[in-house]
Amino acid sequence: MLSGWREVMARRPWRISAKLLIISSVVTVIGFSAICVNVMLDMRRGEEALARQTLENLATTIESDISRNIEIYDLSLKAVAGNMLLPELATVSKPIRHLILFDHATTARHFGAIQVYDAEGRLTIDASTLDPAPENRGDEDYFKIHRDNPGAGLFISRPMLFRGAYSIVLSRRISDTDGGFLGVVAGAIRFGYFHELFERLSLDPEDTITVLKRDRTIMMRRPFDLDVIGRNLNDRQNWKADNLRVGGSYAGQGPVDTTPRLYVRSNGDSPLFVVAGKPLSAVFELWRKEAYRIGAVVLALIVFMLASTLVLAREIGRRAEAERKLEELATTDALTGLKNRRRFDTVIDVEWRRAMRQKTPVALLMIDADHFKAYNDTFGHQAGDQVLVGIAICISDSVRRAGDCAARYGGEEFAVLLPDTSATEAFKIAETIRLKVQGWSDDQAASTVSCGIASLVPAAGMDWTILVAAADKALYAAKAGGRNQSVVASLPKLSLVA
């Protein structure tokens, strides 16, 4: 029925408002959460960038120190290799020879004495003594490299036990003027140098410093582990060289242990390079604390906002329901449950205008209980009320379309508005109602109804009161014709046809 549709429409704004409130709150929460997540991710990236820069500076500093010492030591090796070609060395005494060869040689606590080996690998000259003990290094890799490759230049050996101490051996080839192989000059940098260098740094226990050759052989590592020293990372199947390029960084599990770290490689071009690592847990420790704090505050705000939204939505729903009930009370007849006269006047005005725009017919049934006053006087008001309720039920059962409006017009009189209905169709509906009332009243005290029917297409300048007046005249005609019948008003002359 039209009244039911109006009722739904009357409630819809409140429902939409409650839904919009919830949706807007959810959208706000999602947007605010997205902003907070983005801010925290930016903070995380900032922490990672800061840690990367710190590690890069650390790796670069260590590499520079190592590179400088290797360069200084290499200059000494070059000087010895060059002086070995001096012809007067064969004629001077051993002390003078030492003075000529090692006068400009670098000496430091962790630098081993420079030694000279002949073409057979035999130790011939030792900077630490005038009479070196017999020794042959012909089987060592550094000796073979120089013997077989004249262009090897400075060669840095794998970490090894050299003259009683773990060291890395630095060596150069001694060639004659024709490029022939005369021997090898070698020296060593002991591990103590690296330990002392790392101890000067302020590092956390889980931080790592790894010194590697260009072929990715581990020369030294902090924390120190002999099982790791000397290994080549190219042999690790789960580690790719592209993971850590020159000057690059890598976050995750490294090739040595399972602790996830941020690794940064130095970008120098020295024979040895440095990789500095810091556990990811330490990199993001401060960020994690801040993220937990911000997350807790945001979560509390979200819970508060959603709870407030639900409370407001519930209050809006209660208000909507209260207004619906008030609207129902204001537009519904308390006895019969049909619409009241006030609501009927509103509906017929709206439907009249719509029918005028669409040029469609609108029909009206005016229904009146026959002999109701006499019945009411005889059986009492309660019995009369039951008759009115019964008639209302018969009308409601016969009028089922959503746009139809059945109302108690006043007293024992009822009105049924039938939009887009011809007089013939309206007459059938009126007869259905009349027969239902008659059938229902067979088991009760005798009660019938008379129906007046009018149907017309509204035209400009016409008012819906014309339709009501025509239906009223038809109802009077039905009463005058003996009651318990339906009469259709003939328009526009308003002549009556039974």
Solvent accessible surface area in square Angstrom, and as a share of the most:
residue,aa,sasa,rsa
1,M,67,0.30
2,L,12,0.06
3,S,2,0.01
4,G,32,0.31
5,W,122,0.43
6,R,65,0.24
7,E,37,0.17
8,V,58,0.33
9,M,71,0.32
10,A,56,0.43
11,R,42,0.15
12,R,107,0.39
13,P,77,0.48
14,W,62,0.22
15,R,127,0.46
16,I,81,0.41
17,S,50,0.32
18,A,15,0.12
19,K,128,0.54
20,L,105,0.52
21,L,48,0.24
22,I,62,0.32
23,I,98,0.50
24,S,55,0.36
25,S,11,0.07
26,V,62,0.35
27,V,91,0.52
28,T,67,0.39
29,V,16,0.09
30,I,107,0.54
31,G,32,0.31
32,F,84,0.35
33,S,29,0.18
34,A,57,0.45
35,I,109,0.55
36,C,17,0.10
37,V,74,0.43
38,N,80,0.41
39,V,71,0.41
40,M,32,0.14
41,L,78,0.39
42,D,67,0.35
43,M,63,0.28
44,R,85,0.31
45,R,129,0.47
46,G,39,0.37
47,E,50,0.22
48,E,32,0.14
49,A,49,0.38
50,L,111,0.55
51,A,13,0.10
52,R,76,0.28
53,Q,108,0.48
54,T,78,0.45
55,L,7,0.04
56,E,60,0.27
57,N,83,0.43
58,L,34,0.17
59,A,0,0.00
60,T,54,0.32
61,T,83,0.48
62,I,1,0.01
63,E,9,0.04
64,S,56,0.36
65,D,21,0.11
66,I,3,0.01
67,S,30,0.20
68,R,123,0.45
69,N,28,0.14
70,I,4,0.02
71,E,107,0.48
72,I,70,0.36
73,Y,0,0.00
74,D,14,0.07
75,L,104,0.52
76,S,3,0.02
77,L,0,0.00
78,K,97,0.41
79,A,37,0.29
80,V,0,0.00
81,A,15,0.12
82,G,41,0.39
83,N,38,0.19
84,M,51,0.23
85,L,77,0.38
86,L,65,0.32
87,P,111,0.70
88,E,77,0.34
89,L,18,0.09
90,A,98,0.76
91,T,115,0.67
92,V,48,0.28
93,S,61,0.40
94,K,91,0.38
95,P,75,0.47
96,I,79,0.40
97,R,47,0.17
98,H,25,0.11
99,L,106,0.53
100,I,51,0.26
101,L,3,0.01
102,F,26,0.11
103,D,82,0.42
104,H,151,0.67
105,A,20,0.15
106,T,39,0.23
107,T,121,0.71
108,A,53,0.41
109,R,174,0.63
110,H,28,0.13
111,F,18,0.07
112,G,10,0.10
113,A,34,0.26
114,I,5,0.02
115,Q,0,0.00
116,V,2,0.01
117,Y,0,0.00
118,D,31,0.16
119,A,40,0.31
120,E,106,0.48
121,G,0,0.00
122,R,125,0.46
123,L,17,0.09
124,T,56,0.32
125,I,8,0.04
126,D,0,0.00
127,A,34,0.27
128,S,74,0.48
129,T,51,0.30
130,L,72,0.36
131,D,104,0.54
132,P,34,0.22
133,A,73,0.57
134,P,138,0.87
135,E,49,0.22
136,N,92,0.47
137,R,38,0.14
138,G,12,0.11
139,D,125,0.65
140,E,44,0.20
141,D,89,0.46
142,Y,1,0.00
143,F,2,0.01
144,K,79,0.34
145,I,66,0.33
146,H,0,0.00
147,R,104,0.38
148,D,100,0.52
149,N,71,0.37
150,P,93,0.59
151,G,69,0.66
152,A,27,0.21
153,G,28,0.26
154,L,41,0.20
155,F,42,0.17
156,I,8,0.04
157,S,4,0.03
158,R,118,0.43
159,P,21,0.13
160,M,41,0.18
161,L,107,0.53
162,F,9,0.04
163,R,119,0.43
164,G,70,0.67
165,A,30,0.23
166,Y,96,0.36
167,S,1,0.01
168,I,0,0.00
169,V,0,0.00
170,L,0,0.00
171,S,0,0.00
172,R,46,0.17
173,R,35,0.13
174,I,3,0.02
175,S,35,0.22
176,D,48,0.25
177,T,129,0.75
178,D,135,0.70
179,G,39,0.38
180,G,29,0.28
181,F,41,0.17
182,L,77,0.38
183,G,0,0.00
184,V,0,0.00
185,V,0,0.00
186,A,0,0.00
187,G,0,0.00
188,A,3,0.02
189,I,2,0.01
190,R,84,0.31
191,F,9,0.04
192,G,25,0.24
193,Y,20,0.08
194,F,1,0.00
195,H,66,0.29
196,E,59,0.27
197,L,7,0.04
198,F,9,0.04
199,E,140,0.63
200,R,146,0.53
201,L,44,0.22
202,S,120,0.77
203,L,35,0.18
204,D,66,0.34
205,P,115,0.73
206,E,94,0.42
207,D,8,0.04
208,T,2,0.01
209,I,1,0.00
210,T,15,0.09
211,V,0,0.00
212,L,3,0.01
213,K,29,0.12
214,R,100,0.36
215,D,68,0.35
216,R,35,0.13
217,T,1,0.00
218,I,0,0.00
219,M,0,0.00
220,M,1,0.00
221,R,12,0.05
222,R,58,0.21
223,P,66,0.41
224,F,84,0.35
225,D,57,0.30
226,L,86,0.43
227,D,100,0.52
228,V,9,0.05
229,I,20,0.10
230,G,9,0.08
231,R,109,0.40
232,N,28,0.14
233,L,13,0.07
234,N,93,0.48
235,D,110,0.57
236,R,55,0.20
237,Q,184,0.82
238,N,119,0.61
239,W,19,0.07
240,K,144,0.61
241,A,44,0.34
242,D,95,0.49
243,N,42,0.22
244,L,10,0.05
245,R,155,0.56
246,V,85,0.49
247,G,33,0.32
248,G,24,0.23
249,S,42,0.27
250,Y,57,0.22
251,A,51,0.40
252,G,16,0.15
253,Q,88,0.39
254,G,5,0.05
255,P,18,0.11
256,V,40,0.23
257,D,45,0.23
258,T,102,0.59
259,T,45,0.26
260,P,71,0.45
261,R,8,0.03
262,L,1,0.01
263,Y,15,0.06
264,V,2,0.01
265,R,15,0.05
266,S,0,0.00
267,N,85,0.44
268,G,29,0.28
269,D,140,0.72
270,S,13,0.08
271,P,57,0.36
272,L,3,0.02
273,F,3,0.01
274,V,1,0.00
275,V,13,0.08
276,A,0,0.00
277,G,0,0.00
278,K,44,0.19
279,P,7,0.05
280,L,36,0.18
281,S,71,0.46
282,A,36,0.28
283,V,10,0.06
284,F,7,0.03
285,E,79,0.35
286,L,127,0.63
287,W,41,0.15
288,R,80,0.29
289,K,122,0.52
290,E,55,0.25
291,A,14,0.11
292,Y,151,0.57
293,R,140,0.51
294,I,39,0.20
295,G,28,0.27
296,A,63,0.48
297,V,78,0.45
298,V,16,0.09
299,L,110,0.55
300,A,61,0.47
301,L,91,0.45
302,I,29,0.15
303,V,88,0.50
304,F,142,0.59
305,M,74,0.33
306,L,63,0.32
307,A,49,0.38
308,S,38,0.24
309,T,7,0.04
310,L,110,0.55
311,V,73,0.42
312,L,95,0.47
313,A,12,0.09
314,R,133,0.48
315,E,77,0.34
316,I,38,0.19
317,G,35,0.34
318,R,138,0.50
319,R,139,0.51
320,A,9,0.07
321,E,69,0.31
322,A,51,0.39
323,E,66,0.30
324,R,49,0.18
325,K,106,0.45
326,L,114,0.57
327,E,66,0.29
328,E,66,0.29
329,L,136,0.68
330,A,40,0.31
331,T,12,0.07
332,T,30,0.17
333,D,23,0.12
334,A,109,0.84
335,L,64,0.32
336,T,20,0.12
337,G,51,0.49
338,L,11,0.06
339,K,22,0.09
340,N,32,0.17
341,R,106,0.39
342,R,168,0.61
343,R,32,0.12
344,F,0,0.00
345,D,43,0.22
346,T,67,0.39
347,V,1,0.01
348,I,1,0.00
349,D,45,0.23
350,V,54,0.31
351,E,7,0.03
352,W,8,0.03
353,R,141,0.51
354,R,62,0.23
355,A,1,0.01
356,M,57,0.25
357,R,169,0.62
358,Q,102,0.45
359,K,156,0.66
360,T,31,0.18
361,P,36,0.23
362,V,1,0.00
363,A,0,0.00
364,L,0,0.00
365,L,0,0.00
366,M,0,0.00
367,I,0,0.00
368,D,17,0.09
369,A,3,0.02
370,D,8,0.04
371,H,114,0.51
372,F,25,0.11
373,K,150,0.63
374,A,61,0.47
375,Y,33,0.13
376,N,24,0.12
377,D,102,0.53
378,T,99,0.57
379,F,117,0.49
380,G,29,0.28
381,H,137,0.61
382,Q,152,0.67
383,A,24,0.19
384,G,0,0.00
385,D,55,0.29
386,Q,125,0.56
387,V,6,0.04
388,L,4,0.02
389,V,48,0.28
390,G,6,0.05
391,I,0,0.00
392,A,2,0.01
393,I,98,0.50
394,C,10,0.06
395,I,0,0.00
396,S,47,0.31
397,D,59,0.30
398,S,22,0.14
399,V,4,0.02
400,R,186,0.68
401,R,109,0.40
402,A,66,0.51
403,G,28,0.27
404,D,2,0.01
405,C,0,0.00
406,A,1,0.01
407,A,0,0.00
408,R,48,0.18
409,Y,25,0.10
410,G,40,0.38
411,G,43,0.41
412,E,53,0.24
413,E,37,0.17
414,F,0,0.00
415,A,0,0.00
416,V,0,0.00
417,L,0,0.00
418,L,0,0.00
419,P,9,0.05
420,D,78,0.41
421,T,3,0.01
422,S,46,0.30
423,A,35,0.28
424,T,88,0.51
425,E,88,0.40
426,A,0,0.00
427,F,67,0.28
428,K,129,0.55
429,I,39,0.20
430,A,0,0.00
431,E,36,0.16
432,T,58,0.34
433,I,0,0.00
434,R,31,0.11
435,L,98,0.49
436,K,76,0.32
437,V,0,0.00
438,Q,65,0.29
439,G,40,0.39
440,W,77,0.27
441,S,5,0.03
442,D,108,0.56
443,D,128,0.66
444,Q,98,0.43
445,A,34,0.26
446,A,94,0.73
447,S,9,0.06
448,T,32,0.18
449,V,0,0.00
450,S,0,0.00
451,C,0,0.00
452,G,0,0.00
453,I,0,0.00
454,A,0,0.00
455,S,19,0.12
456,L,22,0.11
457,V,73,0.42
458,P,5,0.03
459,A,50,0.38
460,A,95,0.74
461,G,87,0.84
462,M,57,0.25
463,D,68,0.35
464,W,43,0.15
465,T,72,0.42
466,I,69,0.35
467,L,0,0.00
468,V,15,0.08
469,A,46,0.36
470,A,0,0.00
471,A,0,0.00
472,D,31,0.16
473,K,99,0.42
474,A,0,0.00
475,L,4,0.02
476,Y,142,0.54
477,A,24,0.19
478,A,0,0.00
479,K,40,0.17
480,A,92,0.71
481,G,53,0.51
482,G,57,0.55
483,R,88,0.32
484,N,46,0.24
485,Q,45,0.20
486,S,7,0.04
487,V,6,0.04
488,V,30,0.17
489,A,6,0.05
490,S,39,0.25
491,L,46,0.23
492,P,125,0.79
493,K,180,0.76
494,L,50,0.25
495,S,57,0.37
496,L,77,0.38
497,V,92,0.53
498,A,105,0.81
